[in-house]
Amino acid sequence: LNLLDRDIGTLVTFDIVYDAIDEELKAVQSEYQALIDYEIAKLGEVGGMDVASVAKALFLLQWMGEWIPCTVANIAAILYPALGTDQKEHEARVRVCLETLVKKGWGTEEEGKYRFLSDVERTFEKDVNRQKIWEGDKGKLAIEIAKGSLRSLRKYTYRKLRTFNVRLWIDGEEFSKTGHLKLKAYTPHWAEKYEDPVAELYTKSLAEEDTVFWICSKNDRFDEKLERVLGVERVLDKRERRAPSPQELREL
């Protein structure tokens, strides 16, 4: 790459390191190497950045585990090309490439951390995405989550003088028949059904002056997570009943 002949300030990035140890990497994990060389390389540049370069950096950093997590900032850092490069613009280009890897089904992002998916995981993700998740199932799961989250509110102690039981409803379904205090909670899944959830319940709340109405904000990602949880559970159940190989079982 003639780095010695380049301008002062040029840095050795991790994609260059990857190319330098290409032969050694074949003994480590050929599955990802073949993916980078024969599939990802075809994408070329996306958003002004070579997707394969980002994939190579992700591959190497992934082996570091949680010591240096595969966040956009860390991946951008090991691909920082030269002193004086605008950091924000550089990170934006890296982010676009990482999102491309995720969209193509080669990687995943969880809580801001990226990683490659193995063959087993890629097939698994395709199966999850093919699942038809019904609204009723999402509603039941939302209620189960809310029940767990509100468990600590089933009793309320006032100034260490007296404990009051809380009578609880979630998304219109009653879960305790008795109680001094009435609480009607509504999950983000319920709120998503209405253009204005507060207006939907306002008149009803006026007629129930002894009841607290607690409406969660709308949250698109909440419904997405409900779908994912249900899809993953369904596919896991099918695969585990199929007696998978020990390697597949470990990855699942």
C-alpha positions as CSV (number, residue, x, y, z in Angstrom):
1,L,0.0,0.0,0.0
2,N,3.1,2.2,0.0
3,L,2.2,3.8,3.3
4,L,5.8,5.1,3.6
5,D,5.2,7.2,0.5
6,R,2.0,8.8,1.7
7,D,1.6,12.1,3.4
8,I,2.5,12.5,7.1
9,G,-0.7,11.9,9.2
10,T,-2.0,8.9,7.2
11,L,-3.0,6.2,9.7
12,V,-3.0,2.4,9.4
13,T,-6.6,1.3,9.7
14,F,-7.9,-2.1,10.7
15,D,-9.1,-3.0,7.2
16,I,-5.4,-2.7,6.1
17,V,-4.4,-4.9,9.0
18,Y,-7.1,-7.4,7.9
19,D,-5.6,-7.6,4.4
20,A,-2.1,-8.0,5.8
21,I,-3.1,-11.1,7.8
22,D,-5.5,-12.5,5.3
23,E,-3.9,-15.9,5.1
24,E,-3.8,-16.3,8.9
25,L,-7.4,-15.4,9.1
26,K,-8.4,-18.3,7.0
27,A,-7.5,-20.6,9.8
28,V,-9.5,-18.6,12.3
29,Q,-12.9,-18.2,10.7
30,S,-13.3,-18.8,6.9
31,E,-17.1,-18.4,7.0
32,Y,-17.0,-14.6,7.6
33,Q,-13.9,-14.2,5.4
34,A,-15.7,-15.7,2.4
35,L,-18.8,-13.5,3.1
36,I,-16.6,-10.4,3.1
37,D,-14.6,-11.4,0.0
38,Y,-17.4,-12.7,-2.2
39,E,-20.6,-10.9,-1.1
40,I,-20.0,-7.8,0.8
41,A,-17.2,-6.7,-1.5
42,K,-19.8,-6.5,-4.3
43,L,-21.5,-3.5,-2.6
44,G,-18.6,-1.2,-3.1
45,E,-19.0,2.2,-1.5
46,V,-22.2,3.3,0.4
47,G,-22.4,6.8,1.6
48,G,-18.8,7.5,0.6
49,M,-17.3,4.6,2.5
50,D,-16.3,1.1,1.4
51,V,-18.7,-1.4,3.0
52,A,-16.1,-4.2,2.9
53,S,-13.6,-2.0,4.8
54,V,-16.1,-1.5,7.6
55,A,-16.9,-5.3,7.5
56,K,-13.2,-6.1,7.9
57,A,-12.9,-3.8,10.9
58,L,-16.0,-5.2,12.5
59,F,-14.8,-8.8,12.0
60,L,-11.5,-8.0,13.8
61,L,-13.0,-6.0,16.6
62,Q,-15.7,-8.6,17.2
63,W,-13.0,-11.0,18.5
64,M,-12.2,-8.5,21.3
65,G,-15.5,-9.4,22.9
66,E,-16.9,-6.9,25.5
67,W,-13.4,-5.5,26.3
68,I,-13.8,-3.1,23.3
69,P,-17.5,-3.3,22.2
70,C,-18.4,-3.0,18.5
71,T,-20.1,0.4,18.7
72,V,-20.1,2.9,15.8
73,A,-17.6,5.1,17.7
74,N,-15.1,2.2,18.3
75,I,-15.4,0.9,14.7
76,A,-15.0,4.4,13.3
77,A,-11.9,4.9,15.5
78,I,-10.1,1.9,14.1
79,L,-11.0,3.1,10.6
80,Y,-9.9,6.7,11.2
81,P,-7.9,7.3,8.0
82,A,-5.8,10.4,8.6
83,L,-5.2,13.2,11.1
84,G,-7.6,16.1,10.4
85,T,-10.5,13.9,9.1
86,D,-13.8,15.2,10.4
87,Q,-14.8,12.8,13.1
88,K,-18.6,13.3,12.9
89,E,-18.7,12.9,9.1
90,H,-16.4,9.8,9.4
91,E,-18.7,8.2,12.0
92,A,-21.8,9.0,9.9
93,R,-20.2,7.1,6.9
94,V,-19.3,4.2,9.1
95,R,-22.8,4.1,10.5
96,V,-24.4,3.9,7.1
97,C,-22.2,1.0,6.1
98,L,-23.0,-0.9,9.4
99,E,-26.8,-0.3,8.8
100,T,-26.3,-1.7,5.2
101,L,-24.8,-4.9,6.7
102,V,-27.8,-5.2,9.0
103,K,-30.3,-4.6,6.2
104,K,-28.7,-7.2,4.1
105,G,-29.0,-9.7,6.9
106,W,-25.3,-10.2,7.5
107,G,-25.1,-8.4,10.8
108,T,-27.2,-7.3,13.8
109,E,-27.4,-4.4,16.1
110,E,-28.4,-4.8,19.7
111,E,-28.3,-1.8,22.2
112,G,-25.8,0.1,20.0
113,K,-23.4,-2.9,19.5
114,Y,-22.9,-4.5,16.1
115,R,-21.8,-8.0,15.2
116,F,-21.7,-10.4,12.3
117,L,-24.3,-13.2,12.2
118,S,-23.1,-16.8,11.6
119,D,-24.8,-19.0,9.0
120,V,-27.1,-20.5,11.7
121,E,-28.0,-17.1,13.0
122,R,-28.7,-15.7,9.5
123,T,-31.0,-18.6,8.7
124,F,-32.6,-18.2,12.1
125,E,-33.2,-14.4,11.5
126,K,-34.8,-15.1,8.1
127,D,-37.2,-17.6,9.8
128,V,-38.0,-15.0,12.5
129,N,-38.8,-12.3,10.0
130,R,-41.1,-14.7,8.1
131,Q,-43.3,-15.2,11.2
132,K,-46.8,-13.8,11.1
133,I,-47.4,-12.2,14.6
134,W,-51.0,-11.5,15.5
135,E,-52.2,-8.4,17.3
136,G,-53.8,-10.5,20.1
137,D,-50.5,-12.2,20.9
138,K,-48.7,-8.9,21.1
139,G,-51.4,-7.6,23.4
140,K,-51.1,-10.5,25.7
141,L,-47.3,-10.1,25.9
142,A,-47.6,-6.4,26.5
143,I,-49.9,-7.1,29.5
144,E,-47.5,-9.7,30.9
145,I,-44.6,-7.2,30.7
146,A,-46.7,-4.6,32.4
147,K,-47.8,-7.0,35.2
148,G,-44.2,-7.7,35.9
149,S,-43.2,-4.0,35.8
150,L,-46.1,-2.9,38.1
151,R,-45.7,-5.7,40.6
152,S,-44.1,-3.3,43.1
153,L,-47.1,-1.0,42.9
154,R,-49.6,-3.6,44.1
155,K,-49.3,-2.2,47.6
156,Y,-48.7,1.5,48.5
157,T,-47.5,2.5,52.0
158,Y,-48.5,6.0,53.1
159,R,-45.8,7.7,55.3
160,K,-45.1,4.3,57.0
161,L,-48.5,4.7,58.6
162,R,-50.8,2.5,56.6
163,T,-50.5,0.1,53.6
164,F,-53.1,0.3,50.8
165,N,-53.8,-2.4,48.3
166,V,-53.9,-1.3,44.7
167,R,-56.7,-2.6,42.4
168,L,-55.1,-2.9,39.0
169,W,-56.3,-2.9,35.4
170,I,-54.0,-3.2,32.4
171,D,-55.3,-2.3,28.9
172,G,-58.8,-2.6,30.2
173,E,-58.3,-6.1,31.8
174,E,-58.8,-6.3,35.5
175,F,-56.1,-8.2,37.5
176,S,-57.1,-7.7,41.2
177,K,-60.7,-7.5,42.3
178,T,-60.2,-5.6,45.5
179,G,-58.2,-2.7,46.7
180,H,-58.3,0.7,48.3
181,L,-56.7,2.5,45.3
182,K,-57.7,2.0,41.7
183,L,-55.1,2.2,38.9
184,K,-55.9,1.7,35.2
185,A,-52.6,1.4,33.2
186,Y,-52.3,1.4,29.5
187,T,-49.3,0.0,27.6
188,P,-47.5,1.5,24.6
189,H,-49.1,-1.3,22.5
190,W,-52.6,-0.1,23.5
191,A,-51.6,3.6,22.9
192,E,-50.5,2.8,19.3
193,K,-54.0,1.9,18.3
194,Y,-55.3,5.5,18.8
195,E,-54.3,8.8,17.2
196,D,-54.8,10.6,20.6
197,P,-54.8,8.0,23.5
198,V,-55.4,10.6,26.1
199,A,-58.5,12.0,24.4
200,E,-59.7,8.4,24.0
201,L,-59.9,8.0,27.8
202,Y,-60.5,11.6,29.0
203,T,-64.3,11.5,29.2
204,K,-64.1,8.1,30.8
205,S,-61.7,9.3,33.5
206,L,-64.0,12.2,34.4
207,A,-66.7,9.7,35.4
208,E,-64.2,7.8,37.6
209,E,-62.9,10.4,40.0
210,D,-61.5,7.7,42.4
211,T,-59.3,6.1,39.7
212,V,-55.8,7.0,38.5
213,F,-55.4,6.6,34.7
214,W,-51.8,6.0,33.6
215,I,-51.2,6.0,29.8
216,C,-47.8,5.1,28.4
217,S,-46.4,7.2,25.5
218,K,-46.5,5.8,22.0
219,N,-43.4,3.9,21.2
220,D,-42.9,2.3,17.7
221,R,-39.9,0.3,19.0
222,F,-42.0,-1.3,21.7
223,D,-44.3,-3.0,19.2
224,E,-41.2,-4.0,17.1
225,K,-39.7,-5.7,20.2
226,L,-43.0,-7.5,21.0
227,E,-43.0,-8.9,17.4
228,R,-39.4,-9.9,17.7
229,V,-39.8,-11.7,21.1
230,L,-42.8,-13.6,19.8
231,G,-41.1,-14.5,16.6
232,V,-37.9,-15.7,18.3
233,E,-39.8,-17.8,20.8
234,R,-41.8,-19.4,18.0
235,V,-38.7,-20.2,15.8
236,L,-36.7,-21.4,18.8
237,D,-39.5,-23.8,19.8
238,K,-39.7,-25.3,16.3
239,R,-35.9,-25.7,16.0
240,E,-35.4,-27.2,19.4
241,R,-38.1,-29.8,18.7
242,R,-36.2,-30.7,15.5
243,A,-33.2,-32.1,17.5
244,P,-30.5,-29.7,16.2
245,S,-26.8,-30.5,16.1
246,P,-24.7,-29.6,19.2
247,Q,-23.2,-26.6,17.3
248,E,-26.6,-25.3,16.2
249,L,-27.9,-25.8,19.7
250,R,-25.0,-23.7,21.2
251,E,-25.7,-20.9,18.7
252,L,-29.4,-20.9,19.3
